[in-house]
Amino acid sequence: MDSSMEIETISESVKNDEPSNETNKSKQKSNNSKLPWVEKYRPSKLHEVVGNSETIKRLAVFAKNGNVPNVIIAGPPGTGKTTSILCLANELLGDLSKSAVLELNASHDRGIDVVRNKIKMFAQKTVNLPPNRHKIIILDEADSMTMGAQQALRRIIELNSNTTRFALACNASDKIIEPIQSRCAMLRYSKLSDAQILDRVLVVCQEENVKYTDDGLEAIALNNLQSTFEGFGFVNSDNVFKVCDEPHPNYVKNLLTHCGKSEFDKAYEIVSYLWNLGYSPEDIITTIMRVCKTHDMPEFMKLDFVKEIGLTHMKVIEGNGSLLQMAGLLARLCKVANPV
């Protein structure tokens, strides 16, 4: 009788010590809330990837059929190249992706030693996979690899074609040597439209209960959305540009408007104000160029403005980034607007 009671007591204590499902869920939710939103809302399936729908359809066919070729995905930064490859790996390999996928950033691990050691050893490693499934080696920013490393990689691709597939993400495919290009299917990504980015940002805002204004969303990117919300609790254009530490485009619009009317003094007041706020000449000239491209002015004048801004940007990069340089740019813009 005493022993049965003791067993019951021990079993009860074990049950009490075991975490409940609700506790596990709350811990998981707490861990997710600490993640950067860029990672928290990173797509895990191909159908969740935003933009480049035709290329995503091709990857989906690869995921369905299983026999994936070596691929090179080329396109601008931030278009989802690496994320797409990771989604493809998840759909192909599921839980096995932890042991059958190697991801390297070739801008850091770009030497021939990395290819001969990390990549070669992983390619030769034995992993039990279902039929028509292969190990996947993902090389991000592969166009940063040295020529010697690319030549070594070419040989590894040849020798391990039966067990391993290579996925190379790059900004410029012409920096990948021809022998590697000829062994890979080429996929090209284009820049996402503002509407596509905005749709994704709105999804995150809804999930995280973010309060915002329309002008705030126009100025934001997802990696700055979290910083702005955490810092100010409200997303508007003023708070966004405080976080991004860039000159507010409204000041630059007014500056260009004054230059278009040959009002040098008023334009100089704005650039002097931005200078005294501590913005670097690179920040100021870059913002002027970006705003000028969409500013409402005659097309012939805009082309001349862009030319003068570009020449000044070149001088700033060379090290001549003084306030006098900025004043000289304003004077030339005013002269373009009113050639007397």
C-alpha positions in Angstrom: 0.0 0.0 0.0 2.8 2.4 0.9 4.7 1.6 -2.2 1.7 2.3 -4.5 1.1 5.6 -2.8 4.8 6.5 -3.3 4.6 5.7 -7.0 1.5 7.8 -7.4 3.3 10.7 -5.6 6.3 10.4 -7.8 4.2 10.3 -11.0 2.3 13.4 -9.9 5.5 15.3 -9.3 6.8 14.3 -12.7 3.6 15.5 -14.3 3.9 18.8 -12.5 7.5 19.2 -13.6 6.7 18.5 -17.3 6.1 21.8 -19.2 2.6 22.1 -20.5 1.9 22.7 -24.2 0.7 26.2 -23.4 4.0 26.9 -21.6 6.0 25.7 -24.7 3.9 27.8 -27.0 4.3 30.9 -24.9 8.1 30.3 -24.8 8.2 29.8 -28.6 6.1 33.0 -29.1 8.4 34.9 -26.8 11.5 33.7 -28.7 9.8 34.7 -32.0 9.0 38.1 -30.7 12.7 38.7 -30.1 13.7 37.9 -33.6 14.4 40.7 -36.1 11.3 41.1 -38.3 13.4 40.5 -41.4 14.1 37.0 -40.1 10.7 36.5 -38.4 8.8 37.1 -41.7 11.4 35.5 -44.1 9.5 33.2 -46.4 10.0 29.5 -45.8 8.0 28.2 -48.8 8.4 29.3 -52.5 4.8 30.5 -52.8 5.5 33.0 -50.0 8.3 34.7 -51.9 7.3 38.2 -53.2 7.9 39.1 -56.9 9.7 37.4 -59.8 6.7 35.0 -60.2 8.0 33.4 -63.4 11.3 32.4 -61.9 9.6 31.2 -58.7 7.4 29.0 -60.9 10.5 27.4 -62.4 11.9 26.7 -59.0 8.6 25.2 -57.9 8.8 22.8 -60.8 12.3 21.8 -59.7 10.9 21.3 -56.1 8.1 19.1 -57.4 10.2 16.9 -59.8 13.2 16.7 -57.4 16.0 16.5 -59.9 17.3 20.0 -59.5 20.1 21.3 -61.8 22.9 23.5 -60.6 21.6 27.1 -60.7 22.9 30.7 -60.8 20.4 33.3 -59.6 21.5 36.8 -60.6 19.8 40.1 -59.7 20.0 43.2 -57.5 20.4 42.9 -53.7 17.2 42.4 -51.7 15.2 40.6 -54.4 15.0 37.3 -52.6 17.7 35.3 -54.3 19.1 33.5 -51.3 15.7 33.2 -49.6 14.3 31.5 -52.8 17.2 28.9 -52.7 16.6 28.2 -49.0 12.8 27.8 -49.7 13.7 25.4 -52.5 16.0 23.4 -50.1 13.2 23.3 -47.5 10.7 21.9 -49.9 13.1 19.4 -51.4 14.7 18.1 -48.2 12.4 19.0 -45.3 14.0 18.2 -42.0 17.0 16.8 -43.7 18.0 20.3 -44.9 19.9 20.8 -41.6 22.4 18.1 -42.5 22.2 18.3 -46.3 22.5 22.0 -47.0 25.6 24.1 -46.7 25.3 27.9 -46.9 28.3 30.1 -47.3 28.7 33.8 -48.0 31.3 33.9 -50.7 32.1 37.6 -50.0 33.7 36.4 -46.8 34.6 32.8 -47.6 35.8 33.4 -51.1 39.4 32.1 -51.1 40.6 28.9 -52.7 41.2 27.3 -49.2 37.5 27.5 -48.4 36.6 25.8 -51.7 39.2 23.0 -51.1 38.3 22.5 -47.4 34.7 23.4 -46.5 33.0 23.0 -49.9 35.0 19.9 -51.0 34.5 18.1 -47.7 30.8 18.8 -47.6 30.4 17.7 -51.2 32.1 14.4 -50.4 30.1 13.8 -47.2 27.6 11.0 -47.3 24.0 11.8 -46.4 21.1 9.4 -46.7 18.5 11.2 -48.9 15.4 10.0 -50.8 15.6 9.3 -54.5 16.1 12.3 -56.8 17.3 14.4 -53.9 20.7 15.8 -53.5 22.8 17.8 -51.1 22.7 21.5 -51.8 25.6 24.0 -51.4 24.4 27.6 -51.4 27.0 30.3 -52.3 25.8 33.8 -51.6 27.5 36.7 -53.4 29.4 34.2 -55.5 30.6 37.0 -57.9 33.0 38.0 -55.0 34.9 34.7 -55.3 38.5 34.9 -56.6 39.3 33.4 -60.0 41.4 30.7 -58.4 38.5 29.7 -56.1 36.1 29.6 -59.1 38.4 27.3 -61.0 38.6 25.0 -58.1 34.8 25.1 -57.6 34.3 24.2 -61.3 36.2 20.9 -60.7 34.2 20.1 -57.6 30.9 20.7 -59.4 32.1 18.2 -62.1 33.3 15.5 -59.7 30.2 15.6 -57.3 27.4 16.0 -59.9 25.8 12.7 -58.7 25.4 13.7 -55.1 25.5 17.5 -54.8 23.8 20.5 -56.4 25.2 24.0 -56.3 23.2 27.2 -56.1 25.0 30.4 -56.7 23.5 33.8 -55.9 25.2 36.9 -57.4 24.6 40.5 -58.3 26.5 40.3 -61.6 26.6 37.0 -63.5 29.3 38.2 -65.8 31.8 37.9 -62.9 31.2 34.1 -62.8 33.6 32.3 -65.0 32.2 30.8 -68.2 32.9 27.1 -67.3 30.7 27.5 -64.2 28.0 29.3 -66.1 27.9 26.5 -68.7 27.2 24.0 -66.0 24.3 25.9 -64.4 20.8 27.0 -65.3 20.7 30.8 -65.3 17.8 32.5 -63.4 17.5 36.2 -63.3 15.7 38.3 -60.7 14.5 41.9 -61.2 14.0 44.6 -58.7 10.8 44.5 -56.7 8.2 47.2 -57.4 7.2 49.6 -54.7 3.7 48.1 -54.6 5.1 44.6 -54.0 7.3 45.9 -51.1 4.4 47.9 -49.7 2.1 44.8 -49.7 4.6 42.8 -47.7 5.2 45.7 -45.2 1.5 46.0 -44.7 1.3 42.3 -43.8 4.0 42.8 -41.1 2.3 46.0 -39.8 -1.0 44.0 -39.4 0.7 41.1 -37.6 2.7 43.4 -35.3 -0.1 46.0 -34.7 2.0 48.8 -36.0 0.4 52.3 -36.2 1.5 54.1 -39.3 0.8 56.9 -41.8 0.9 56.6 -45.6 3.9 58.9 -45.9 5.7 56.8 -43.3 5.2 53.6 -45.3 6.4 55.3 -48.5 9.7 56.1 -46.7 10.2 52.8 -45.0 11.9 49.5 -45.7 11.2 46.3 -43.7 14.5 46.3 -41.9 13.8 49.9 -40.7 10.2 49.2 -39.8 11.0 47.4 -36.6 13.6 50.0 -35.5 11.1 52.9 -36.1 8.3 51.1 -34.3 10.4 50.1 -31.3 12.0 53.6 -31.0 8.9 55.8 -31.5 5.8 53.5 -31.4 4.5 55.2 -34.6 5.7 55.0 -38.2 5.6 58.3 -40.1 8.1 59.9 -42.4 9.8 62.1 -39.8 10.4 59.1 -37.5 11.6 57.0 -40.4 14.2 59.5 -41.5 15.4 59.9 -37.9 16.1 56.2 -37.7 17.6 56.0 -41.2 19.6 59.2 -40.5 19.1 60.6 -44.0 18.1 64.2 -45.0 14.3 64.4 -45.2 13.3 64.4 -48.9 10.9 67.3 -48.3 13.8 69.6 -47.6 15.6 68.5 -50.7 12.4 68.9 -52.8 12.2 72.6 -51.6 15.9 73.0 -52.4 15.4 71.8 -56.0 12.3 74.0 -56.3 14.3 77.1 -55.3 17.2 76.1 -57.7 14.6 75.7 -60.5 13.5 79.3 -59.8 17.2 80.5 -59.5 16.7 81.4 -55.9 20.2 80.6 -54.7 19.9 82.2 -51.2 16.9 80.2 -50.2 18.4 77.0 -51.6 21.6 77.7 -49.7 19.7 78.1 -46.4 18.4 74.6 -46.8 21.7 72.9 -47.6 23.4 74.9 -44.8 20.7 73.7 -42.4 21.2 70.1 -43.4 25.0 70.5 -43.1 24.7 71.9 -39.6 22.5 69.0 -38.6 25.6 66.8 -39.2 24.7 65.1 -42.4 27.7 64.1 -44.5 28.2 65.5 -48.0 27.7 61.9 -49.3 24.3 61.7 -47.6 23.2 65.1 -48.9 24.3 64.6 -52.5 22.9 61.1 -52.7 19.5 62.3 -51.4 19.5 65.2 -53.9 20.2 62.8 -56.8 17.4 60.4 -55.7 14.8 63.1 -55.2 15.8 64.9 -58.4 15.0 61.8 -60.5 11.3 62.0 -59.5 11.0 65.8 -59.0 8.4 67.7 -61.0 10.3 69.8 -63.5 10.8 70.0 -67.3 12.7 67.0 -68.6 15.5 68.9 -70.3 16.2 70.7 -67.0 16.1 67.5 -65.0 18.7 66.0 -67.3 21.0 69.0 -66.8 20.4 68.9 -63.0 21.3 65.1 -62.9 24.5 65.8 -64.9 25.6 68.6 -62.5 24.7 66.5 -59.4 26.6 63.5 -60.8 29.8 65.6 -61.4 29.6 67.0 -57.9 29.0 63.5 -56.4 32.3 62.4 -58.2 34.2 65.3 -56.6 32.7 64.5 -53.2 33.8 60.9 -53.5 37.3 62.0 -54.4 37.5 63.8 -51.0 36.4 67.4 -51.8 33.2 67.3 -49.8 33.0 70.8 -48.3 30.1 73.1 -47.8 31.6 75.3 -50.5 31.3 72.3 -52.9 27.6 72.1 -52.1 27.2 75.9 -52.6 29.0 75.6 -56.0 26.5 72.9 -57.0 23.5 75.1 -56.1 25.0 78.0 -58.1 25.4 75.7 -61.2 21.8 74.4 -60.8 20.5 77.9 -60.6 22.5 78.8 -63.7 21.0 75.8 -65.6 17.5 76.9 -64.6 18.1 80.5 -65.8 21.0 80.7 -68.3 21.6 84.4 -68.7 
